Amino acid sequence: MKTLYSKLARFVQEKRHRYFCRPGYLGSVDPVAFSLSGQSSTPFTMQIPRSKCRWPVWSGFDQQGRNPLYRTACELVKGTGHNTIVNSLENFYMSHTEGSALAFSGLNEDEAPGLASLKLYEAREPWDTKVAGPRSLRAMYRISKNRERLDFYSRCPPANRELARRAAINEVSYLGRLYESIKKKGYRRNSGPDGDIKGDLLTWAGQNGHCYVVVVRSGQHRLALLLALEKPSVPVRVANSCPRLIRSEDVLEWENVKAGVYSPEGALKLFYRYATGSDYGNQTII
């Protein structure tokens, strides 16, 4: 009965999203200016230049500062052999076996005291409206595209070569299917719940007005392939699960700062790492 109720609630939520929160597609419009204008309270989708797309720190980065999904997508586009790609991704997983979210964040314990006891998949950004804390693996399986990768990170350390191999095979296979679909049909977005790449809009005051970047938190496989295909911009939906505009001056109001997961200094350090594309090798697109 409980399972039936959960399915029904999820169905109603998806229908409500589809008919009452359909994102408008705005094309190449300044997202900060549009948000500040107050024209819409629903999510919106627009073309974001590739130079303003950011990967979450929780994705991990290789020694050249490249996101592993993007690196794998580039190898697929170049036509590199399947086994070579799998071996490369497996080795990446084996080299990223930190036991806590704190190690992945690049912050120290004074800057993010609440991350020290959390696994990688339990971490949240400082501005997320939900406070970071223990999360059940069963719940995470429902939203994970790669259950094997989640298993791998949930059990690290110690490193597990078998799980890393299975996670890499799963990832490469999924990206391969997605790549073939995009080659045949092109990239087709839609207004459904999972119809767009989704991201958080970070903005701060610059010398010439407001600056912004978008931290992509959903649809990273699609983003990786579109960037590997050298698209100059990608359609990203700025959803309203976080504040419409995430502004550096609001740091003391961010939920995970108020809860003590991050210190204000640590939260701003992470924010500006995304903003400037520097530190931790984190924000180079390639």
N, C-alpha and C positions, 0 to 999 in steps of 0.2 A: 504493500500500500504506500509506503514511504517513497519507494522508487517511482511508482506511478505518479505520485504527487510532484516529485522533483521534475520528472519529464514534462508534466503538464505546466508547471511553473516556468520551465525553460522555454517551452513552446509559446506561452503567452508573452514572455519577455521579448522573444525574437520577433513575434508579430507586432508588438507595440513599437519595437525599434524600427521595423520596416515601414510602418504606416504613420508614425508620429514623430520619428527622429531621422527621417531620411536626409542624408547629408546633401547639400547643394554642391554642384561641381562648378567652381569659380574660375578654373583655368589659371593663368599667370597673373595673380593679384597679390599685392603685398599682404601677407596674413596678419601682420601686426596692425596695420592701418585698418583692415577690415574688422578685426576683433575690437579695436578701440572705438570703432564707429557704432558698435552696439546694434548692428543691423539684424543679427540673428542669434538666437539662443541655442540653436541646434548645431550638431557637428557640421563641418564644411570640408570639402576636398579641393585641393588646389595643387598646381604644379610647383614643386619645390626644387630649386637648382641642386644638383648633386653635391656642390661644394658646401651646402648648408644642411646636408643629412649627416646625422651622427649615430654611431652604434652605441648601444648601452655597454657600460663597462663590464657587465656580467657576462657578455658574450665571450670575453677573452680575446687576446691579441697575440700574434706571433712576434718574433724578435724584430721584424721589420715594421711592426705597428699595424699589421693588416688583420682584418676580421677573418676568421677561418671560413665562414660561409662565402664571403666575397672571394677569397683566394680559391676556394673549391669551384665556385661558379666560373671564375676566369679560366681555370684548367679545363672545365667542361667545354667552354666556348672555344678554346684553342684546340680541342680534340685530343687532349692527353688521355692515355689509356686508363681504363677503369681501375685496375689494380694499383697503378701508380698514385692515382688520386686518393683511393682508400687508404693506402699505406701512409701517405702524407698527413691525412686527417687523423688517422689513428695515432701517429706519433705526436701530433699536436695535443690530442686529448691526454696522452700519457705524460706530457710535459706540463700540463695544467691540472694538477691534482691537489691544489690548496684545500685545506680542510674547512675553511670558513669563508663567509662572504667578505670579511674584513680583508683577507689576503688578496682577493680579486679587486677590491675597490681601490687599492693603492693608497689608502688613508692609514693613519696610525690609530691606535686604540683611543687616544685622547680626542681625535677628530671624529671617530665613529664608534663609540663604546658599545652601542647596541648590536653591531654587526659581528662582534667577536664570537658570539655563541650561536650564530645562525649559519645554516648551509647556504650554498650559492643560490639555490632556487627559492629561498625564503626572503631574500633581500628585496628592498624597494628603494626607489629614489627618494631623496629628502622631501620632495614636493608632492609625492603620492598622497592621495587622500586616505589611503589605508596604511595603518602602522605596520612596519615590518615585524614579523614574529613567526613562530612555528607554523608550518603549513603541512597539511597531510599530503603524502605522496599520491593517495588515491584521488584527491581533488585535482592535483596537478596533472595526473595522467589524462584527464578529460580535455585539457587544453594544450597538451604537449604534442607537437608534430613528431617527436622522436622520443619514445618511451625509453629506449635503450640509453640514450644520452642522459636522460634524467636519472635513470638507475645508476649510471656511472658516477655522476657528480654527487648523488645522494650517498654513495658509499665511499667516497674519497675523504682522506686517505684510508688505506693504502691504495696504490694504483692497481687496477685490475685490467690486464691486457685483453682478456676475453671480452669483457664488457666494452672496452674502448673499441675493439674491432667491430663488434656488432653495431655500436653506435655510429661508427664511421660508414659502414655499409648502408645502414638505414638512411643516413644523411645524404650520401652520394646518390643513392637510388631515388630518393624523393626529389632532389634537385635536378636529376636527369630527366625525370618524368615532367617536371615543371618546365624545364628548358625545351623539351620536345613540343610541349603544348604551345609555348610562346612562339616557337619557330613556325609552327603550322598555322596558328590562329591569331598571333599577335597577342599583346597584353590587353586583357579586357577587364576593366574594373566594373563594379556594380554597387548599388546602394544598400545591399544586404549587410547583415552584421559582420561578415568576414569578407566583404567585397572590396576592401581597400587596404593598402598599407596604412598603419595608424601610428601617430606620433604625438609627442608633447612639444608644445611651442614655447621655447625659452627666449626671453627678450631682455635686453639691457640697454642702457643709454650709451650711445657712442658719440663721437665727435660730429657726425653728420646726421644725428637723429637716432631713432631706434634701430638696433641691430637684432638679428634673430638667428636661431638654428632650430632644427627639429630633431629630437631624439626619437628614433624609430623603435617602438616597443612591440609591435605586432606586424607580421608580414615581412620578416627579415629575409626569408628565402627569396621572395619576390624582389625585394630591394637589391639583394646581392646579384641576381641575374640581370636586372635592368641596368645596374651599374656596370656589370661585366660586358654587357652589350653596348656600352658607351652611350647610353641615353643621357642627354644634357640635363634633363630634369625628370622627376618621377611624381606621379600623383599620390599625395599623402592626405589622409583624413585626420584632421585635428579634432579629436573627440573631446567629450566633456566629462570624462571620468576624473580628470584633474582640473584645476582652475583653467579657464580659457587661455589666459596668459600667465606664464610662470615667470615672475619678475624677481630679479636679484634683491630688490629693496624689500620684498615681502618675506625674507628668509625667516624671520622670527615667528611668522604665522604658519610656516610649513608644518604639517602634522608630524612628520618624523623628527623634526627639530624639537617641537614642543614635547614629544614623547621621550626625548633623550636618546634616540637612536643615533642621531648625528649632533655634534656641536654646531653652533652657527658657523664657526670657522671652517669646519669640515664640510658642511653643506655647501658653502660658497666656493670652497676649493674644487669640489666636484662640479658645481655649476659652471665655473669659469674654465675648467678643463674641457667641458663640452663646448663652451662658447668660443674659446680661442683655438681649440684643436691642438693644444700642446700638453706636455707632461704625460708620462706613462705610455708614450707611443700610441695614444688611444684614438685620436680622431683623424688620422690620415685616412682618406677614403680608399687609397690603394696601398 
